[in-house]
Amino acid sequence: MYEFIRVATFAIGPDGRISQWSERAADFFALPAAEALGADPVTALVPRELWRRGRSRLERTLAGEEWVGTVPYREPDGAEGLAEVYLMPAVAPHPAGGTGTAAADAARTADAARTADAARTDGTRAAEGGALCLAVDLGKLRRIETDLAASEAVFGQTPSGFFLFDRQLRLQRVNQAFADAVGVDPEALCGLTAHDLFSFSEAERLQAALRQVLQSGDPVVDLRFSGTVPTRNGERRWAISLYRLTGSGERPMGVAGQVNDVTSRHVAEREAAGVRRNLALVNEASAHIGSTLDLETTAKELLDVVVPQFCDVATVDLYAALLSGESGPSLAGSGSHPYDGSGELRRVAVSSVVGGATSVLGGDQGGYADQSYGARLAAAEAGGTLCYPPRSPHARALRTGRSAIPDAGPDPLLRSTLVVPLVARDVVLGLVQLSRAIGSEPFDARDVAIAEEIAARAAVCVDNARLYRREHERALILQRSLLPPGNPEASGLEIACRYRPSNNNTEVGGDWFDVIPLPGNRTALVIGDVMGRGLRAAVAMGQLRTAVRTLAMLDLEPAEVLDKLDEIARGLGDPGPGPGPLPGYGGAGRAGSVPGDPADAAEVYLATCVYAVYDAVTRRCVFANAGHLPPALLSPGEPARMVDVPPGLPLGVGGEPFEEVTLELPDGALLGLYTDGLVESRKHQLDEGLLAFRNALENGAPALETLCDQVLNELDPHHGEDDIALLMARVKALPEDAVGDWKLPPEPTSVAKARERACAWLLARGLDELVDTTELLVSELVTNALRHGRGDIRLRLLRDSVVVCEVWDDGYAQPRQRRAQETDEGGRGLQLVSLLAERWGSRRTPHGKIVWFELSL
């Protein structure tokens, strides 16, 4: 107690002077022994105003009377303090007739003995006949009393558990709250160790913490440990804080601690963490699932979210019809034959962090009971097909659209399985099967809700992917049907073409090309690109391609063809008096429109196009361009170059006429028509692509088919960002004897001259079997030219894959076939031409018309 209470002792001789002065007295009164010894204690220690009373007390004590009272004194720092002083004679008196009771006298005698012992311990001994003085700092004593009372109150009344371990780590004292926490009476806890209260592992952790605090003095705060309590059900969770108790000289006395039962808080924290984890999982599902419009990719993204964050094994099974863009069964059923959930499904995605989990990946659970082991393993892999029995939980989930938790299967690795149907727009698309391995918590109601939320979001993405796949497949079918099959043939040209779709599997583009044979051994070469992507772009491409073919058969000039196409493209975007565009299809082929504008409902179709007409007889090619990239031309002995054709405006803009450029192509010249996907990408600029295209033409193989493949491989090795259409044409000059051309005067004798020259030309070329037919038909056409035309008559015979006969005149009236009556003397000439020729027709020229027919060889 001397370390905590300020105590001073000193002795007074019979002469009333200080005879002995202890070190504690010197510290207490701030008076060294050299000054205190021999001094009058009243004068040295008692305030001046109390000298008289102090002198009286001292004399009475020397006479043998004890006294206990309070005396003010000056502390070492100069402040005034109050001391409780005990004066006693050197030999305690035993008055026979004291004023107190016998009990009080006994207590006083005992106190005197203890005081004497304390004095002897302090090294101070009273002289015989003198007095002994004991002084205690009353303020310090009162503070200690207050601290002890507060400590007792906290220890006994606080709801927290308090305990005290000694240096041997045995319990010395506990409060009632601690006893209640561990379920043991307080009296039975004294002397116990941690191993007597908790399991071995938890006791070892507590023992280690106690040793650490006892040795280092560093406190341990919020140490969590668990155990069972006899008076409560279930496992309890505690939080403990430890600190070291020290005595004088920092001597360790033990370890004290406070413990709180945090079981409810632990449960709440675990639930809150679960809620946060589930919210994060749903948020990740919203951000991660549906990044593409591909069914398989969407299914894999779903499994990436739930494995292993939510479960250990997962699969996605979709109805096989969905993979071709069709819809799944409706939850409403089909009248008197409701759906039983046993349709064919295809496993599109599998993910597992557990090896050999056969219950889900092809085991005996669910719909595999009637399958062989090989069939189960095949169904377990992505791409396998399976059917669930009508009474299985999986079929019930597909039938009702509600989740199911099947009974645990025979697989020892899995603990719990959850089956969640994928339902979007009231249509069942398939199901997701989730399983947790042994060691994980089984699925509960909250897990089912989270799984259904994630599955619902994924189902919408899967259904969107299905719709886009259906649109994509239809657009591809439409696009393939509109492209020329194989490599088309053309008079005087060797043709090779390629079409390569982009890597975007969800949309198709509007690129197209065409080779159109025209009368007179002429060929129209067309290439174009509708701006935008998707089904609308493919439909617009088909409409423009059909319009080009129709206009080409009218034998219009290239610039006129583009003028008409421009009007058609502008008409495609006019919704007219009927309903506007279909909802959800406004993006394909659409130029920017202002929201809120009355014209916002109209689609604006823009397209670029190059239209060229090549004449195999004259080897002249006429070009017209509507905003497309210029054709490339490689002439023999010259570097490749771009044909300088005025670009013009894209189709659908309108307002500007198109210009034409005429070039005479040498024999062996190579003409290349292409779309922008070949020469332009995000990896290089347009100029670089055009230069690479010209270099590829110059350094390519002589075979045209091989050259097409080389150009594609060199210019489109990786990116595939856009569709590519490539049309290559090499000039093959006709032989000199392949053309017969004569000009005849407008006289009746010209009919006979025409027959003679035509027959002689055929006989000279060994075409005897065509002489009679040609003679008759030439006679009819020349006769019509004399009757209905004007000016000179021109007759031309062409031999290529067929024999073509053409008759020119200066009349603008087009011939029209009519049905002659039995009594009519004329009107049967064109009927003969239609019956005997393979094809026939007429076309306008700048100064008249041409009537022609074809005969097969």
SVG drawing of the C-alpha trace seen along z (x, -y; Angstrom):
<svg xmlns="http://www.w3.org/2000/svg" viewBox="-60 -32 82 79">
<polyline fill="none" stroke="black" stroke-width="0.4" points="0.0,0.0 3.0,-2.3 3.3,-2.5 -0.2,-3.9 -0.7,-5.8 1.6,-8.6 2.7,-7.7 5.3,-9.4 6.6,-8.3 9.0,-10.0 9.9,-9.9 9.8,-12.6 12.1,-12.5 11.1,-13.1 12.3,-16.6 9.6,-17.3 12.2,-17.5 12.3,-15.3 14.7,-12.5 14.3,-10.3 13.2,-11.3 12.4,-8.7 13.0,-9.1 9.2,-9.0 8.8,-11.8 11.4,-13.8 9.5,-13.2 6.1,-13.8 6.9,-17.2 9.6,-18.2 12.0,-18.6 15.4,-16.9 16.6,-15.0 19.4,-17.5 16.9,-20.2 14.3,-18.1 16.4,-16.3 16.3,-18.3 13.7,-20.6 10.5,-21.4 7.8,-19.4 5.1,-22.0 7.1,-24.9 8.5,-22.9 5.4,-21.1 2.2,-22.8 0.9,-26.1 1.5,-29.1 -2.1,-29.7 -2.3,-26.1 0.9,-26.3 -0.9,-26.7 -3.2,-23.7 -0.4,-21.7 1.8,-22.3 -1.0,-21.2 -1.5,-18.0 2.1,-17.2 2.4,-17.7 -0.6,-15.5 0.9,-12.8 4.2,-12.9 2.2,-12.5 0.8,-9.3 -2.4,-10.3 -3.1,-9.1 -4.5,-11.5 -5.9,-11.1 -6.9,-14.1 -6.4,-16.1 -3.7,-18.7 -3.1,-20.9 0.4,-20.8 2.5,-22.2 3.1,-19.6 6.4,-19.5 5.0,-21.5 3.8,-24.3 0.2,-23.4 -1.7,-22.9 -2.7,-19.4 -4.6,-17.7 -3.0,-14.9 -4.5,-12.5 -2.0,-12.4 -1.8,-9.7 0.2,-10.6 0.9,-7.9 3.3,-7.7 6.3,-5.4 4.6,-3.0 0.8,-2.7 -1.2,-3.5 -3.7,-1.2 -5.9,-3.3 -8.0,-1.3 -11.0,-3.4 -10.9,-4.7 -13.6,-6.8 -14.3,-4.4 -15.8,-1.1 -13.8,2.1 -14.3,2.8 -13.0,-0.6 -10.0,-0.2 -9.2,3.1 -9.4,1.6 -7.2,-1.4 -4.6,1.0 -4.6,3.0 -4.2,-0.1 -1.3,-1.2 0.4,2.1 0.0,1.8 1.3,-1.7 4.3,-0.7 4.9,2.1 4.6,-0.3 7.1,-2.6 9.5,0.1 9.1,1.1 9.8,-2.5 13.0,-2.5 11.8,-4.8 11.7,-3.8 10.5,-6.1 12.7,-6.7 11.6,-5.6 9.3,-8.2 8.9,-10.0 6.2,-9.8 5.6,-8.3 3.8,-10.2 2.2,-8.6 0.9,-11.0 -1.2,-9.9 -2.1,-12.1 -5.8,-12.3 -6.5,-13.5 -4.6,-10.5 -6.4,-8.2 -9.8,-9.5 -9.1,-9.1 -8.0,-5.5 -11.2,-4.8 -13.3,-6.4 -11.4,-4.4 -11.9,-1.2 -15.6,-1.9 -16.0,-2.7 -14.1,0.4 -16.3,2.5 -19.4,0.9 -18.2,1.5 -17.1,5.0 -20.3,6.0 -23.0,4.1 -21.8,3.7 -23.5,6.0 -20.1,6.8 -18.2,9.7 -15.0,8.9 -12.4,11.3 -8.9,11.4 -6.2,14.0 -3.2,14.3 0.3,14.8 -0.3,18.6 -3.2,17.8 -5.8,19.0 -9.0,17.2 -8.9,15.2 -12.0,13.2 -15.0,12.8 -18.2,10.9 -21.7,12.3 -21.9,11.2 -18.9,13.3 -20.3,16.3 -23.6,15.9 -21.7,15.7 -19.9,19.0 -22.8,20.6 -20.9,21.4 -21.4,20.2 -18.9,17.5 -17.7,19.6 -16.9,22.5 -14.8,20.4 -12.0,19.4 -8.8,21.4 -9.9,22.6 -7.9,22.1 -9.1,21.4 -8.9,25.1 -11.5,25.7 -14.0,23.5 -13.6,23.7 -12.7,26.2 -9.0,27.0 -8.5,24.8 -10.3,21.8 -8.6,22.3 -5.2,22.4 -5.9,19.1 -7.0,17.5 -4.0,18.9 -1.7,17.5 -3.3,14.1 -3.1,14.1 0.7,15.0 1.3,12.3 -0.4,9.6 1.3,10.8 4.7,10.7 4.6,7.7 2.0,5.5 0.4,4.7 -3.4,5.0 -5.4,7.2 -8.7,5.7 -11.8,7.5 -10.4,11.0 -13.2,13.2 -13.7,16.8 -16.6,19.2 -17.9,22.0 -20.9,23.6 -22.7,22.7 -24.5,25.3 -27.4,23.0 -28.0,21.9 -28.6,23.7 -26.2,23.4 -22.8,22.0 -22.0,18.6 -19.6,16.0 -17.6,13.7 -15.4,10.6 -12.7,10.3 -10.3,7.5 -7.2,8.1 -4.8,5.8 -2.1,6.3 -2.3,5.4 0.9,4.1 2.0,3.3 4.9,1.3 7.9,1.1 5.8,2.2 5.7,5.7 3.1,7.9 0.3,9.0 -2.0,10.7 -4.3,10.1 -7.6,8.5 -10.2,8.6 -13.7,7.8 -15.9,10.1 -19.1,9.5 -21.5,11.9 -21.6,10.8 -23.5,13.8 -26.5,11.7 -24.1,9.1 -22.1,11.7 -25.3,13.1 -26.3,9.6 -22.9,8.9 -22.9,12.2 -26.4,11.4 -25.4,7.9 -22.2,9.2 -24.4,11.7 -26.8,9.0 -23.9,6.9 -22.4,9.8 -25.7,10.6 -26.2,7.0 -22.7,7.0 -23.5,10.2 -26.7,8.8 -24.8,5.6 -22.1,7.7 -24.7,9.7 -26.3,6.5 -22.9,5.2 -21.4,8.5 -24.2,10.5 -25.4,9.5 -22.3,7.8 -22.9,9.5 -25.9,10.7 -24.7,14.3 -26.6,17.1 -23.5,19.2 -21.5,16.1 -24.4,14.9 -24.8,18.3 -21.0,18.3 -21.2,14.8 -24.0,16.0 -21.8,18.8 -18.8,16.5 -20.9,14.4 -22.3,17.3 -19.2,19.6 -17.5,19.6 -19.1,16.5 -22.5,18.0 -22.1,21.8 -19.5,24.4 -21.0,26.0 -23.4,24.6 -24.9,25.4 -27.1,23.6 -29.6,25.7 -31.6,24.0 -34.2,25.4 -32.7,26.6 -35.2,24.5 -33.7,21.3 -30.4,21.9 -32.1,21.4 -33.9,18.3 -37.2,20.0 -39.2,19.4 -39.5,21.7 -42.8,23.0 -45.1,20.5 -46.0,20.8 -49.7,20.6 -49.5,24.1 -51.4,25.0 -55.0,25.6 -56.0,29.2 -52.4,30.4 -50.3,28.4 -46.6,28.6 -45.0,31.1 -41.5,29.8 -39.9,32.8 -38.8,31.0 -35.3,31.4 -32.7,29.0 -29.1,28.4 -26.4,27.7 -24.7,24.5 -22.4,23.8 -20.8,25.6 -18.7,24.3 -17.3,26.1 -14.7,25.7 -15.4,29.3 -13.8,32.2 -16.0,35.2 -19.4,33.7 -21.4,36.2 -24.8,35.3 -25.0,32.2 -22.5,32.9 -24.0,36.1 -24.8,38.0 -27.9,39.9 -29.8,36.9 -32.7,35.3 -33.3,36.4 -30.5,38.9 -32.0,42.0 -33.0,43.6 -29.8,42.9 -26.6,44.9 -23.4,43.7 -22.1,42.6 -25.2,40.6 -25.0,38.9 -21.4,37.9 -22.3,36.6 -25.1,34.5 -22.8,33.3 -20.6,31.5 -21.5,28.2 -23.2,29.0 -24.9,32.2 -28.7,32.7 -30.9,34.0 -34.6,34.4 -35.8,34.3 -38.6,36.8 -42.0,35.1 -42.0,35.8 -38.5,34.6 -37.9,31.3 -36.2,29.9 -39.3,30.6 -41.5,29.1 -39.4,26.0 -39.7,25.8 -43.4,26.4 -44.3,23.9 -41.6,21.3 -40.8,21.6 -37.5,22.7 -37.1,26.1 -34.6,27.6 -34.2,31.3 -33.3,33.9 -29.6,34.5 -28.3,37.0 -25.9,39.8 -22.8,37.7 -20.8,37.3 -19.2,34.0 -22.4,32.0 -24.5,30.8 -27.3,28.8 -28.7,28.1 -31.0,25.4 -32.9,25.4 -33.9,22.0 -35.9,21.6 -35.0,18.9 -38.2,17.1 -38.5,14.0 -41.7,12.4 -43.7,15.2 -41.7,17.7 -39.5,20.5 -36.1,20.5 -34.4,23.2 -33.0,23.5 -29.9,22.9 -28.8,25.6 -26.7,24.4 -25.0,26.7 -22.9,26.2 -20.2,28.6 -19.7,30.3 -18.5,27.7 -20.7,24.9 -23.9,23.7 -27.0,25.2 -29.3,22.9 -31.9,21.0 -34.8,18.8 -32.6,15.8 -30.3,17.6 -33.3,18.7 -34.4,15.1 -31.0,13.9 -30.7,16.8 -34.1,16.0 -33.2,12.3 -29.9,13.1 -31.7,15.7 -34.4,13.2 -31.8,10.7 -29.9,13.3 -33.1,14.6 -33.9,11.2 -30.3,11.1 -30.7,14.7 -34.0,13.8 -32.5,10.7 -29.7,12.8 -32.3,15.2 -34.2,12.4 -31.0,11.0 -29.9,14.5 -33.2,15.0 -32.9,11.6 -29.3,12.3 -30.1,15.7 -33.0,14.2 -30.8,11.4 -28.1,13.8 -30.5,15.9 -31.9,12.8 -28.4,11.5 -27.2,14.8 -30.2,15.1 -29.6,11.6 -25.9,12.2 -25.0,13.7 -24.5,17.5 -20.9,18.6 -18.9,16.6 -21.2,15.2 -20.2,15.2 -19.9,12.1 -19.1,11.6 -15.5,10.4 -14.7,10.6 -13.3,13.1 -15.2,12.6 -14.2,13.5 -16.0,12.3 -15.8,12.7 -18.1,11.8 -16.7,12.0 -19.1,11.1 -17.8,9.3 -16.9,11.0 -20.0,9.5 -22.3,12.5 -25.3,10.5 -25.8,8.2 -25.3,8.3 -24.3,5.5 -25.7,4.0 -22.8,4.7 -23.7,6.2 -22.4,6.7 -23.9,7.9 -23.0,8.8 -25.8,8.1 -25.6,9.3 -26.9,6.7 -27.8,7.0 -25.1,6.5 -22.4,8.4 -22.4,5.8 -22.1,6.3 -23.2,4.1 -20.8,4.3 -22.4,3.1 -21.1,2.8 -22.7,0.9 -23.0,0.5 -26.1,-0.4 -25.1,-2.4 -26.0,-0.8 -26.4,2.8 -29.0,5.4 -32.1,6.7 -33.2,3.3 -29.9,2.8 -30.1,6.2 -33.7,5.5 -32.7,2.1 -29.8,3.7 -32.2,6.3 -34.5,3.5 -31.7,1.5 -30.2,4.6 -33.6,5.5 -34.0,1.9 -30.6,1.9 -31.4,5.1 -34.7,3.6 -33.1,0.3 -30.3,2.2 -32.7,4.1 -34.1,0.8 -30.7,0.2 -30.3,-3.2 -27.0,-5.0 -25.1,-4.5 -25.8,-8.1 -29.5,-7.6 -29.5,-4.4 -28.0,-6.2 -30.5,-9.0 -33.4,-6.5 -31.7,-4.7 -31.4,-7.9 -35.1,-8.5 -35.9,-4.9 -33.6,-5.2 -35.4,-8.4 -38.7,-6.7 -37.7,-3.8 -37.5,-6.2 -40.9,-7.7 -43.4,-6.1 -46.3,-7.2 -49.9,-7.3 -49.6,-4.0 -47.9,-3.1 -44.3,-4.2 -41.3,-2.0 -41.6,1.0 -40.7,0.3 -37.2,1.4 -35.9,1.3 -35.0,-2.3 -31.3,-2.0 -30.5,0.0 -29.6,-2.2 -30.8,-5.3 -29.2,-8.7 -29.3,-11.1 -32.8,-12.6 -33.7,-15.2 -35.8,-13.9 -39.2,-15.6 -39.0,-16.5 -42.2,-15.5 -39.9,-13.7 -38.4,-11.6 -40.7,-8.7 -39.2,-8.5 -36.3,-6.2 -33.5,-7.8 -31.7,-5.2 -28.2,-6.1 -26.1,-3.9 -23.0,-4.2 -22.8,-2.6 -20.6,-2.2 -22.4,-1.3 -20.2,-0.4 -21.2,0.9 -18.6,2.7 -19.0,3.3 -17.1,6.4 -17.0,5.3 -15.6,1.8 -13.8,2.6 -15.2,-0.6 -16.4,-0.9 -18.7,-3.7 -18.5,-4.5 -20.8,-6.4 -20.3,-6.8 -22.6,-7.6 -20.4,-8.4 -18.5,-5.0 -14.8,-4.4 -13.2,-4.6 -12.6,-1.4 -9.0,-0.2 -7.6,0.4 -4.4,2.4 -3.5,2.2 -0.7,4.4 2.7,2.8 1.4,0.0 1.1,-0.5 -2.3,0.0 -4.3,-3.2 -7.7,-4.4 -10.1,-5.4 -10.8,-9.1 -14.6,-9.0 -16.4,-12.0 -17.6,-10.6 -21.0,-12.1 -23.4,-12.1 -24.6,-8.9 -27.9,-7.5 -30.8,-8.9 -29.4,-12.4 -30.5,-13.8 -30.1,-17.2 -27.1,-16.6 -26.9,-14.8 -24.3,-12.1 -21.5,-12.2 -20.1,-9.6 -16.5,-8.6 -15.7,-6.5 -12.5,-4.5 -11.2,-2.1 -9.7,0.9 -6.8,2.8 -6.8,6.5 -5.8,8.1 -6.7,5.1 -7.9,5.8 -10.8,3.9 -11.4,4.1 -14.6,3.0 -14.8,3.2 -16.5,1.9 -14.9,-0.1 -14.5,2.9 -11.5,4.0 -9.4,0.9 -10.6,-0.9 -10.5,0.0 -9.6,-1.4 -6.1,0.0 -5.1,-2.0 -6.3,-5.0 -8.1,-4.9 -5.1,-6.0 -3.0,-3.2 -5.6,-0.7 -5.9,-2.0 -2.2,-1.8 -2.1,1.7 -4.9,2.7 -3.0,1.3 0.2,3.1 -1.7,6.4 -3.1,6.1 0.4,5.4 2.1,8.3 -0.8,10.8 -1.0,14.1 -2.1,14.1 -5.0,16.4 -8.0,14.3 -9.4,16.6 -6.1,16.9 -5.7,13.1 -9.0,12.6 -7.9,14.8 -4.5,13.1 -6.1,9.6 -8.4,10.7 -5.7,12.4 -3.3,9.4 -5.8,6.6 -8.1,8.3 -5.9,10.7 -7.4,10.1 -9.8,7.2 -13.1,8.3 -14.7,5.1 -17.0,4.7 -18.4,6.8 -16.3,7.0 -17.5,7.3 -14.9,7.7 -15.6,7.9 -12.7,8.5 -13.1,8.4 -10.3,9.1 -10.7,8.0 -10.7,10.8 -10.8,9.2 -13.1,10.9 -11.5,12.5 -11.4,10.3 -13.7,12.6 -16.2,12.7 -18.0,9.5 -19.7,8.9 -20.8,5.3 -22.5,3.9 -24.3,0.6 -27.2,0.8 -29.1,-2.0 -32.8,-2.4 -33.8,-0.6 -35.9,2.6 -32.9,4.3 -31.2,4.0 -33.3,6.9 -31.8,9.4 -28.3,8.0 -28.8,8.4 -29.8,12.0 -26.9,12.8 -24.3,11.3 -25.6,12.9 -25.7,16.3 -22.2,16.0 -20.9,14.8 -22.4,17.9 -21.2,20.3 -17.7,18.9 -17.6,19.8 -19.1,23.2 -22.5,22.3 -24.5,23.9 -27.3,25.1 -28.1,21.4 -28.3,20.2 -32.0,20.9 -33.3,19.4 -30.9,16.4 -31.9,15.7 -35.6,15.7 -35.2,13.5 -32.8,11.0 -35.2,10.6 -38.0,9.8 -36.0,7.2 -34.5,5.4 -38.0,5.3 -39.4,3.7 -36.5,1.2 -37.4,0.2 -41.1,-0.2 -41.0,-1.8 -37.5,-3.4 -35.6,-6.1 -32.1,-6.6 -29.4,-4.0 -29.8,-0.5 -26.9,1.2 -26.6,5.0 -24.2,6.5 -23.6,10.2 -21.7,11.2 -20.4,14.6 -19.4,15.4 -21.2,17.9 -24.3,17.2 -24.9,15.6 -26.4,12.1 -28.0,10.3 -28.6,6.6 -30.4,4.2 -30.0,0.4 -32.3,-2.3 -33.0,-5.9 -36.6,-5.5 -37.6,-6.0 -40.7,-3.9 -40.1,-0.7 -41.3,2.6 -44.3,4.2 -45.4,7.8 -49.1,8.2 -51.4,11.1 -52.4,11.2 -55.8,12.3 -56.4,15.1 -57.4,12.6 -54.5,10.2 -51.8,10.1 -49.0,8.9 -48.1,8.6 -46.5,12.0 -42.9,11.0 -42.1,10.5 -44.1,13.6 -41.7,15.6 -38.7,13.8 -40.1,14.6 -40.7,18.3 -37.5,19.0 -34.9,16.9 -33.7,17.7 -34.2,14.1 -35.0,10.9 -35.6,7.3 -34.9,3.6 -33.2,0.7 -32.8,-2.9 -29.8,-4.6 -29.0,-8.4 -30.2,-8.5 -32.8,-5.7 -33.1,-2.1 -31.6,1.4 -33.7,4.5 -31.8,7.7 -32.2,11.5 -30.0,14.3 -29.5,17.9 -27.8,20.5 -24.9,22.3"/>
</svg>
